[in-house]
Amino acid sequence: MFCPAMIDFRKYMNRTRSLGIAWLVACAGCIGADTQPPFEEVYDIIRTNLAGYQMPEPATRSVEDLLKVLGTRFELVPMRAGVEAPAPTTAVVKTNLFDGAIAYFRLTTVKSGLASELVAALEAVQGTNKLSGIVLDLRFTRGSDYAAAAAVADLFATGEDVLLDWGSGAARATRKTNAISLPVVALVNRDTAGAAEALAALIRHIGAGLIIGTNTAGRAFTFDEFELSSGHRLRISKSYVRLGTGEPLPEAGLEPDILVSVQPNEEREFLADPYRPVPAANTDADKNGLSSRNGGTNQATRVPRRRINEAELLREHREGSRLGPQRAAPAAEEPGPRVVTDPALARALDLIKGLAVLKMAGQE
């Protein structure tokens, strides 16, 4: 038999607990709000730690305007709200095999151990397949471990040249006879930053492959980091990251060899599903966001077409037939393979397949 006083006490405790939970949720919202740090604090840290630097005057006394005029050598990292999400345990988060011969690896970050992880992933994909090339997807990929970027590039290098110099360290290639000789295409975009930019630059620098996409973020620096009173962190570039030639990675970002520009929200959807259905091609170039390097425009959404393999390409090369729109369309009832609609990835696959055809033709 319950005592009435005990019942009232339990009601009181339940009500108090509910109010407490509501208060904690509200406070968590306040703590997590990403308010701007004090302007004077940010301004003084930059002026103190960059002797001789001519501080520009922003349009207003706001940190946002200040960082806009300072450029990519300064970065405000959002405040830590509550418990931070754990760092990913693996850097290679997606693996695929396209057309039975092209290995694809999607990287989220460039960090220590990436080279070993990539080798293991390559061996797993290769299996009994004879590969014709590799696609490294560095879109939205970041990282600050430049030694890890150099270690990945070293997998494809045969000499002993200096690969990368980041001020506080440098990395050389190791002489080897088992370097990966497959052609590589690095996919990049405006959110490819830091060590990921360095990796893409090294792929091109050592002659392992090409870069497809848009200009990268232009954040290939080493940084000093300062904790602000608001909980933010201010990162100030300390030194340029340079290739073995001594050339610094550009602040305007790496310029790709083949320019393929896609809107970021669409590109994220393509990363999730490179075969996702897209509308029929639109002649309005401003709506599709894909431009060519010579100032013309291409279309970001292409009409699905059947992909041909290396054997078909080689046969047409021998026969001298023309590829393209004149090619006879397959019968309507013929079931075809799934078509990659991701513009940057599709361009990379076509490029690697073309190189495979030239290699096969040269061996005859």
C-alpha positions as a LaTeX table, in Angstrom:
\begin{tabular}{lrrr}
\hline
Residue & $x$ (\AA) & $y$ (\AA) & $z$ (\AA) \\
\hline
Met1 & 0.00 & 0.00 & 0.00 \\
Phe2 & 1.49 & 3.35 & $-1.11$ \\
Cys3 & 1.63 & 6.37 & 1.11 \\
Pro4 & $-0.05$ & 9.51 & $-0.43$ \\
Ala5 & 2.96 & 11.59 & 0.56 \\
Met6 & 5.21 & 9.21 & $-1.37$ \\
Ile7 & 2.99 & 9.57 & $-4.48$ \\
Asp8 & 3.21 & 13.38 & $-4.26$ \\
Phe9 & 6.98 & 13.17 & $-3.85$ \\
Arg10 & 7.31 & 10.99 & $-6.97$ \\
Lys11 & 5.21 & 13.48 & $-8.96$ \\
Tyr12 & 7.48 & 16.27 & $-7.78$ \\
Met13 & 10.63 & 14.38 & $-8.76$ \\
Asn14 & 9.26 & 13.50 & $-12.21$ \\
Arg15 & 8.32 & 17.12 & $-12.85$ \\
Thr16 & 11.73 & 18.33 & $-11.65$ \\
Arg17 & 13.51 & 15.78 & $-13.87$ \\
Ser18 & 11.52 & 16.95 & $-16.93$ \\
Leu19 & 12.35 & 20.59 & $-16.25$ \\
Gly20 & 16.01 & 19.70 & $-15.78$ \\
Ile21 & 16.18 & 17.88 & $-19.11$ \\
Ala22 & 14.50 & 20.81 & $-20.87$ \\
Trp23 & 17.01 & 23.23 & $-19.30$ \\
Leu24 & 19.97 & 21.10 & $-20.40$ \\
Val25 & 18.66 & 20.92 & $-23.96$ \\
Ala26 & 18.21 & 24.68 & $-24.04$ \\
Cys27 & 21.70 & 25.26 & $-22.68$ \\
Ala28 & 23.19 & 22.83 & $-25.17$ \\
Gly29 & 21.57 & 24.89 & $-27.92$ \\
Cys30 & 23.15 & 28.06 & $-26.53$ \\
Ile31 & 26.57 & 26.45 & $-26.19$ \\
Gly32 & 26.38 & 25.00 & $-29.69$ \\
Ala33 & 25.41 & 28.31 & $-31.30$ \\
Asp34 & 28.35 & 29.32 & $-33.49$ \\
Thr35 & 28.59 & 32.99 & $-32.49$ \\
Gln36 & 31.46 & 35.05 & $-33.86$ \\
Pro37 & 34.52 & 35.68 & $-31.64$ \\
Pro38 & 35.47 & 39.24 & $-30.64$ \\
Phe39 & 36.87 & 41.23 & $-33.57$ \\
Glu40 & 39.64 & 42.87 & $-31.52$ \\
Glu41 & 40.91 & 39.50 & $-30.26$ \\
Val42 & 41.22 & 38.03 & $-33.75$ \\
Tyr43 & 42.74 & 41.24 & $-35.16$ \\
Asp44 & 45.38 & 41.45 & $-32.39$ \\
Ile45 & 46.42 & 37.78 & $-32.71$ \\
Ile46 & 46.99 & 38.16 & $-36.46$ \\
Arg47 & 48.88 & 41.44 & $-36.08$ \\
Thr48 & 51.05 & 40.07 & $-33.25$ \\
Asn49 & 51.97 & 36.81 & $-34.95$ \\
Leu50 & 52.59 & 38.19 & $-38.43$ \\
Ala51 & 55.28 & 40.79 & $-37.97$ \\
Gly52 & 55.50 & 43.12 & $-40.94$ \\
Tyr53 & 52.19 & 41.92 & $-42.38$ \\
Gln54 & 50.14 & 44.79 & $-43.76$ \\
Met55 & 46.75 & 44.29 & $-42.17$ \\
Pro56 & 43.92 & 45.19 & $-44.56$ \\
Glu57 & 40.94 & 47.15 & $-43.33$ \\
Pro58 & 37.63 & 45.25 & $-43.62$ \\
Ala59 & 34.42 & 46.98 & $-44.65$ \\
Thr60 & 33.04 & 46.47 & $-41.15$ \\
Arg61 & 34.50 & 45.49 & $-37.81$ \\
Ser62 & 33.29 & 41.91 & $-38.11$ \\
Val63 & 35.43 & 38.79 & $-38.08$ \\
Glu64 & 33.62 & 37.47 & $-41.15$ \\
Asp65 & 34.58 & 40.52 & $-43.24$ \\
Leu66 & 38.13 & 40.47 & $-41.85$ \\
Leu67 & 38.71 & 36.87 & $-42.91$ \\
Lys68 & 37.24 & 37.58 & $-46.34$ \\
Val69 & 39.85 & 40.24 & $-47.07$ \\
Leu70 & 42.66 & 38.16 & $-45.53$ \\
Gly71 & 42.18 & 35.27 & $-47.96$ \\
Thr72 & 42.88 & 31.54 & $-47.70$ \\
Arg73 & 45.93 & 31.83 & $-45.41$ \\
Phe74 & 43.63 & 32.38 & $-42.43$ \\
Glu75 & 40.86 & 30.10 & $-41.24$ \\
Leu76 & 38.36 & 30.26 & $-38.41$ \\
Val77 & 37.51 & 26.79 & $-37.14$ \\
Pro78 & 34.02 & 26.53 & $-35.54$ \\
Met79 & 33.83 & 26.29 & $-31.78$ \\
Arg80 & 33.72 & 22.89 & $-30.18$ \\
Ala81 & 30.15 & 22.22 & $-29.10$ \\
Gly82 & 29.81 & 19.35 & $-26.66$ \\
Val83 & 31.51 & 16.08 & $-27.54$ \\
Glu84 & 33.20 & 16.21 & $-30.96$ \\
Ala85 & 32.40 & 13.51 & $-33.47$ \\
Pro86 & 35.09 & 10.82 & $-33.52$ \\
Ala87 & 37.54 & 10.96 & $-36.39$ \\
Pro88 & 36.95 & 8.32 & $-39.11$ \\
Thr89 & 38.94 & 5.18 & $-38.47$ \\
Thr90 & 39.61 & 4.64 & $-42.17$ \\
Ala91 & 40.51 & 7.12 & $-44.91$ \\
Val92 & 39.38 & 4.95 & $-47.84$ \\
Val93 & 35.62 & 4.98 & $-47.32$ \\
Lys94 & 34.44 & 3.71 & $-50.69$ \\
Thr95 & 35.86 & 1.22 & $-53.18$ \\
Asn96 & 34.50 & 0.23 & $-56.56$ \\
Leu97 & 35.49 & $-1.45$ & $-59.81$ \\
Phe98 & 34.19 & 0.21 & $-62.97$ \\
Asp99 & 34.03 & $-1.53$ & $-66.35$ \\
Gly100 & 35.74 & $-4.51$ & $-64.72$ \\
Ala101 & 39.15 & $-2.87$ & $-64.95$ \\
Ile102 & 39.23 & 0.59 & $-63.32$ \\
Ala103 & 39.74 & 0.74 & $-59.56$ \\
Tyr104 & 37.99 & 3.58 & $-57.74$ \\
Phe105 & 38.82 & 4.81 & $-54.23$ \\
Arg106 & 36.98 & 7.56 & $-52.37$ \\
Leu107 & 39.07 & 9.23 & $-49.65$ \\
Thr108 & 37.67 & 11.31 & $-46.79$ \\
Thr109 & 40.94 & 12.52 & $-45.31$ \\
Val110 & 44.68 & 12.32 & $-45.88$ \\
Lys111 & 46.21 & 10.97 & $-42.71$ \\
Ser112 & 48.91 & 8.66 & $-41.41$ \\
Gly113 & 48.62 & 5.09 & $-42.68$ \\
Leu114 & 46.73 & 6.04 & $-45.83$ \\
Ala115 & 49.37 & 4.54 & $-48.14$ \\
Ser116 & 49.13 & 1.10 & $-46.51$ \\
Glu117 & 45.36 & 1.31 & $-46.47$ \\
Leu118 & 45.30 & 2.17 & $-50.16$ \\
Val119 & 47.61 & $-0.71$ & $-51.07$ \\
Ala120 & 45.38 & $-3.16$ & $-49.20$ \\
Ala121 & 42.27 & $-1.78$ & $-50.91$ \\
Leu122 & 43.96 & $-2.01$ & $-54.31$ \\
Glu123 & 44.94 & $-5.63$ & $-53.75$ \\
Ala124 & 41.39 & $-6.47$ & $-52.68$ \\
Val125 & 39.89 & $-4.84$ & $-55.78$ \\
Gln126 & 42.46 & $-6.22$ & $-58.17$ \\
Gly127 & 42.02 & $-9.88$ & $-57.27$ \\
Thr128 & 42.02 & $-11.72$ & $-60.59$ \\
Asn129 & 41.10 & $-8.58$ & $-62.56$ \\
Lys130 & 43.63 & $-6.99$ & $-64.88$ \\
Leu131 & 43.38 & $-3.32$ & $-64.00$ \\
Ser132 & 43.83 & $-0.53$ & $-66.54$ \\
Gly133 & 43.81 & 2.45 & $-64.20$ \\
Ile134 & 42.99 & 4.02 & $-60.84$ \\
Val135 & 40.64 & 6.85 & $-59.87$ \\
Leu136 & 41.40 & 8.65 & $-56.58$ \\
Asp137 & 38.34 & 10.66 & $-55.60$ \\
Leu138 & 39.56 & 13.62 & $-53.54$ \\
Arg139 & 36.40 & 15.72 & $-53.79$ \\
Phe140 & 35.51 & 17.14 & $-50.35$ \\
Thr141 & 38.73 & 15.55 & $-49.01$ \\
Arg142 & 40.91 & 17.38 & $-46.51$ \\
Gly143 & 43.79 & 16.69 & $-44.17$ \\
Ser144 & 46.94 & 18.26 & $-42.74$ \\
Asp145 & 49.31 & 15.29 & $-42.86$ \\
Tyr146 & 51.63 & 16.14 & $-45.73$ \\
Ala147 & 53.90 & 13.20 & $-44.97$ \\
Ala148 & 50.91 & 10.92 & $-45.60$ \\
Ala149 & 50.26 & 12.63 & $-48.95$ \\
Ala150 & 53.88 & 12.09 & $-49.97$ \\
Ala151 & 53.74 & 8.44 & $-48.87$ \\
Val152 & 50.78 & 7.79 & $-51.19$ \\
Ala153 & 52.54 & 9.51 & $-54.11$ \\
Asp154 & 55.64 & 7.42 & $-53.40$ \\
Leu155 & 53.65 & 4.30 & $-54.29$ \\
Phe156 & 53.74 & 5.50 & $-57.92$ \\
Ala157 & 57.27 & 6.98 & $-57.97$ \\
Thr158 & 60.43 & 5.15 & $-59.04$ \\
Gly159 & 63.22 & 7.68 & $-58.41$ \\
Glu160 & 64.60 & 9.28 & $-55.26$ \\
Asp161 & 63.65 & 12.89 & $-55.90$ \\
Val162 & 62.22 & 15.23 & $-53.26$ \\
Leu163 & 58.45 & 14.97 & $-53.43$ \\
Leu164 & 57.25 & 17.57 & $-50.98$ \\
Asp165 & 58.58 & 20.20 & $-48.55$ \\
Trp166 & 56.20 & 21.64 & $-45.95$ \\
Gly167 & 58.68 & 23.75 & $-43.96$ \\
Ser168 & 58.72 & 21.63 & $-40.82$ \\
Gly169 & 59.51 & 18.51 & $-42.84$ \\
Ala170 & 60.21 & 17.08 & $-46.28$ \\
Ala171 & 59.68 & 13.75 & $-48.03$ \\
Arg172 & 61.62 & 11.98 & $-50.78$ \\
Ala173 & 60.55 & 9.17 & $-53.05$ \\
Thr174 & 62.19 & 5.79 & $-52.51$ \\
Arg175 & 63.88 & 3.90 & $-55.31$ \\
Lys176 & 61.91 & 0.76 & $-56.08$ \\
Thr177 & 61.12 & $-1.73$ & $-58.84$ \\
Asn178 & 57.54 & $-2.45$ & $-57.76$ \\
Ala179 & 56.05 & 1.03 & $-58.16$ \\
Ile180 & 52.41 & 1.05 & $-59.28$ \\
Ser181 & 52.52 & 1.76 & $-63.01$ \\
Leu182 & 48.79 & 2.13 & $-63.64$ \\
Pro183 & 47.61 & 5.56 & $-64.84$ \\
Val184 & 45.90 & 7.60 & $-62.12$ \\
Val185 & 43.19 & 10.24 & $-62.31$ \\
Ala186 & 42.64 & 12.47 & $-59.27$ \\
Leu187 & 39.16 & 13.99 & $-58.95$ \\
Val188 & 39.13 & 17.34 & $-57.12$ \\
Asn189 & 36.78 & 20.24 & $-56.39$ \\
Arg190 & 36.64 & 23.52 & $-54.44$ \\
Asp191 & 36.53 & 21.57 & $-51.16$ \\
Thr192 & 39.70 & 19.60 & $-51.83$ \\
Ala193 & 42.01 & 21.18 & $-49.27$ \\
Gly194 & 45.34 & 20.90 & $-47.49$ \\
Ala195 & 47.12 & 17.56 & $-47.79$ \\
Ala196 & 44.52 & 16.40 & $-50.32$ \\
Glu197 & 45.62 & 19.24 & $-52.62$ \\
Ala198 & 49.23 & 18.18 & $-52.13$ \\
Leu199 & 48.39 & 14.59 & $-53.07$ \\
Ala200 & 46.65 & 15.67 & $-56.28$ \\
Ala201 & 49.58 & 17.93 & $-57.15$ \\
Leu202 & 52.05 & 15.10 & $-56.56$ \\
Ile203 & 50.12 & 12.71 & $-58.81$ \\
Arg204 & 50.64 & 15.18 & $-61.65$ \\
His205 & 54.16 & 16.21 & $-60.58$ \\
Ile206 & 55.61 & 12.70 & $-60.74$ \\
Gly207 & 53.84 & 11.95 & $-64.03$ \\
Ala208 & 51.53 & 9.31 & $-62.58$ \\
Gly209 & 48.36 & 10.86 & $-63.93$ \\
Leu210 & 46.08 & 13.86 & $-64.41$ \\
Ile211 & 43.69 & 16.00 & $-62.36$ \\
Ile212 & 40.00 & 16.38 & $-63.29$ \\
Gly213 & 37.52 & 18.76 & $-61.67$ \\
Thr214 & 37.73 & 22.41 & $-60.57$ \\
Asn215 & 40.32 & 24.55 & $-58.83$ \\
Thr216 & 41.00 & 23.28 & $-55.33$ \\
Ala217 & 40.62 & 25.29 & $-52.10$ \\
Gly218 & 44.10 & 26.82 & $-52.05$ \\
Arg219 & 44.82 & 25.85 & $-48.43$ \\
Ala220 & 48.03 & 23.88 & $-48.82$ \\
Phe221 & 49.87 & 25.47 & $-45.88$ \\
Thr222 & 51.12 & 24.48 & $-42.48$ \\
Phe223 & 49.26 & 26.38 & $-39.77$ \\
Asp224 & 49.70 & 27.71 & $-36.26$ \\
Glu225 & 46.50 & 27.38 & $-34.26$ \\
Phe226 & 45.22 & 29.74 & $-31.57$ \\
Glu227 & 42.37 & 29.06 & $-29.14$ \\
Leu228 & 39.98 & 32.01 & $-28.87$ \\
Ser229 & 37.91 & 33.06 & $-25.85$ \\
Ser230 & 34.73 & 32.14 & $-27.75$ \\
Gly231 & 35.85 & 28.53 & $-28.19$ \\
His232 & 36.77 & 29.00 & $-31.85$ \\
Arg233 & 40.23 & 28.24 & $-33.17$ \\
Leu234 & 42.06 & 30.66 & $-35.43$ \\
Arg235 & 44.48 & 29.05 & $-37.90$ \\
Ile236 & 47.23 & 31.23 & $-39.39$ \\
Ser237 & 49.40 & 29.87 & $-42.19$ \\
Lys238 & 53.00 & 29.37 & $-41.15$ \\
Ser239 & 54.67 & 28.20 & $-44.35$ \\
Tyr240 & 53.90 & 27.24 & $-47.91$ \\
Val241 & 53.84 & 23.61 & $-49.00$ \\
Arg242 & 56.19 & 23.20 & $-51.95$ \\
Leu243 & 56.73 & 20.51 & $-54.55$ \\
Gly244 & 60.18 & 19.00 & $-55.02$ \\
Thr245 & 60.94 & 21.67 & $-57.61$ \\
Gly246 & 60.54 & 24.35 & $-54.95$ \\
Glu247 & 57.31 & 25.59 & $-56.49$ \\
Pro248 & 54.66 & 26.38 & $-53.85$ \\
Leu249 & 51.15 & 25.06 & $-54.25$ \\
Pro250 & 49.13 & 28.06 & $-55.43$ \\
Glu251 & 46.89 & 30.07 & $-53.10$ \\
Ala252 & 44.32 & 30.18 & $-55.90$ \\
Gly253 & 44.17 & 26.38 & $-55.76$ \\
Leu254 & 45.43 & 23.74 & $-58.14$ \\
Glu255 & 44.20 & 24.16 & $-61.69$ \\
Pro256 & 42.93 & 20.84 & $-63.09$ \\
Asp257 & 44.13 & 19.38 & $-66.37$ \\
Ile258 & 40.51 & 18.85 & $-67.43$ \\
Leu259 & 37.94 & 21.27 & $-66.05$ \\
Val260 & 34.62 & 19.70 & $-65.05$ \\
Ser261 & 32.55 & 21.94 & $-62.78$ \\
Val262 & 29.50 & 20.62 & $-60.95$ \\
Gln263 & 27.43 & 22.32 & $-58.27$ \\
Pro264 & 28.53 & 21.09 & $-54.78$ \\
Asn265 & 25.09 & 19.79 & $-53.78$ \\
Glu266 & 24.84 & 17.80 & $-57.02$ \\
Glu267 & 28.39 & 16.53 & $-56.59$ \\
Arg268 & 27.59 & 15.17 & $-53.14$ \\
Glu269 & 24.64 & 13.31 & $-54.64$ \\
Phe270 & 26.91 & 11.82 & $-57.31$ \\
Leu271 & 29.32 & 10.69 & $-54.60$ \\
Ala272 & 26.49 & 8.81 & $-52.94$ \\
Asp273 & 25.31 & 7.33 & $-56.25$ \\
Pro274 & 27.39 & 7.81 & $-59.43$ \\
Tyr275 & 24.58 & 6.17 & $-61.44$ \\
Arg276 & 21.78 & 8.37 & $-60.14$ \\
Pro277 & 19.12 & 9.25 & $-62.74$ \\
Val278 & 19.47 & 12.75 & $-64.18$ \\
Pro279 & 17.19 & 14.84 & $-66.38$ \\
Ala280 & 17.73 & 14.90 & $-70.13$ \\
Ala281 & 20.52 & 17.21 & $-71.26$ \\
Asn282 & 19.60 & 20.90 & $-71.19$ \\
Thr283 & 21.05 & 23.39 & $-73.65$ \\
Asp284 & 21.09 & 26.11 & $-71.02$ \\
Ala285 & 24.73 & 25.95 & $-69.90$ \\
Asp286 & 24.17 & 28.20 & $-66.90$ \\
Lys287 & 21.79 & 25.67 & $-65.35$ \\
Asn288 & 24.01 & 22.62 & $-65.52$ \\
Gly289 & 27.25 & 24.14 & $-64.23$ \\
Leu290 & 29.72 & 22.21 & $-66.39$ \\
Ser291 & 32.23 & 24.29 & $-68.31$ \\
Ser292 & 35.16 & 23.52 & $-70.54$ \\
Arg293 & 38.60 & 25.04 & $-70.25$ \\
Asn294 & 38.46 & 26.82 & $-73.60$ \\
Gly295 & 35.53 & 28.95 & $-72.49$ \\
Gly296 & 32.83 & 26.82 & $-74.08$ \\
Thr297 & 30.27 & 24.85 & $-72.16$ \\
Asn298 & 29.47 & 21.21 & $-71.76$ \\
Gln299 & 26.53 & 19.70 & $-69.97$ \\
Ala300 & 26.65 & 18.44 & $-66.42$ \\
Thr301 & 23.80 & 16.04 & $-67.03$ \\
Arg302 & 24.35 & 13.79 & $-69.97$ \\
Val303 & 21.89 & 11.59 & $-71.78$ \\
Pro304 & 22.52 & 8.00 & $-70.66$ \\
Arg305 & 24.41 & 6.02 & $-73.26$ \\
Arg306 & 25.82 & 2.54 & $-73.39$ \\
Arg307 & 29.46 & 2.42 & $-72.30$ \\
Ile308 & 31.80 & 0.50 & $-74.57$ \\
Asn309 & 34.72 & $-1.52$ & $-73.32$ \\
Glu310 & 38.37 & $-1.59$ & $-74.36$ \\
Ala311 & 37.88 & $-4.48$ & $-76.80$ \\
Glu312 & 35.19 & $-2.57$ & $-78.71$ \\
Leu313 & 37.30 & 0.58 & $-78.72$ \\
Leu314 & 40.30 & $-1.34$ & $-80.07$ \\
Arg315 & 38.19 & $-2.97$ & $-82.79$ \\
Glu316 & 36.93 & 0.39 & $-83.93$ \\
His317 & 40.47 & 1.75 & $-83.82$ \\
Arg318 & 41.60 & $-1.03$ & $-86.15$ \\
Glu319 & 38.67 & $-0.58$ & $-88.52$ \\
Gly320 & 39.06 & 3.18 & $-88.56$ \\
Ser321 & 35.41 & 3.74 & $-87.75$ \\
Arg322 & 34.30 & 6.93 & $-86.11$ \\
Leu323 & 33.18 & 7.06 & $-82.49$ \\
Gly324 & 30.52 & 9.41 & $-81.23$ \\
Pro325 & 26.99 & 10.31 & $-82.31$ \\
Gln326 & 27.33 & 8.39 & $-85.60$ \\
Arg327 & 27.76 & 5.13 & $-83.70$ \\
Ala328 & 24.72 & 2.90 & $-84.19$ \\
Ala329 & 22.51 & 2.87 & $-81.13$ \\
Pro330 & 21.86 & $-0.50$ & $-79.50$ \\
Ala331 & 18.52 & $-2.14$ & $-80.08$ \\
Ala332 & 15.81 & $-0.87$ & $-77.75$ \\
Glu333 & 15.34 & $-4.27$ & $-76.21$ \\
Glu334 & 19.05 & $-4.79$ & $-75.52$ \\
Pro335 & 19.69 & $-4.54$ & $-71.79$ \\
Gly336 & 22.76 & $-2.37$ & $-71.26$ \\
Pro337 & 25.01 & $-1.88$ & $-68.25$ \\
Arg338 & 24.35 & 0.89 & $-65.76$ \\
Val339 & 25.61 & 4.25 & $-66.95$ \\
Val340 & 27.81 & 6.51 & $-64.81$ \\
Thr341 & 26.17 & 9.95 & $-64.78$ \\
Asp342 & 28.70 & 11.64 & $-62.47$ \\
Pro343 & 30.33 & 14.06 & $-64.99$ \\
Ala344 & 33.83 & 14.12 & $-63.44$ \\
Leu345 & 33.95 & 10.38 & $-62.83$ \\
Ala346 & 32.60 & 9.63 & $-66.32$ \\
Arg347 & 35.34 & 11.78 & $-67.84$ \\
Ala348 & 37.98 & 9.97 & $-65.77$ \\
Leu349 & 36.70 & 6.54 & $-66.86$ \\
Asp350 & 36.69 & 7.58 & $-70.52$ \\
Leu351 & 40.23 & 8.91 & $-70.23$ \\
Ile352 & 41.61 & 5.74 & $-68.64$ \\
Lys353 & 39.84 & 3.56 & $-71.21$ \\
Gly354 & 41.27 & 5.67 & $-74.01$ \\
Leu355 & 44.78 & 5.26 & $-72.60$ \\
Ala356 & 44.22 & 1.50 & $-72.37$ \\
Val357 & 43.27 & 1.41 & $-76.07$ \\
Leu358 & 46.41 & 3.32 & $-77.07$ \\
Lys359 & 48.53 & 0.98 & $-74.98$ \\
Met360 & 46.96 & $-2.12$ & $-76.57$ \\
Ala361 & 47.37 & $-0.64$ & $-80.06$ \\
Gly362 & 51.04 & 0.12 & $-79.35$ \\
Gln363 & 51.70 & $-3.48$ & $-78.32$ \\
Glu364 & 50.52 & $-4.90$ & $-81.65$ \\
\hline
\end{tabular}
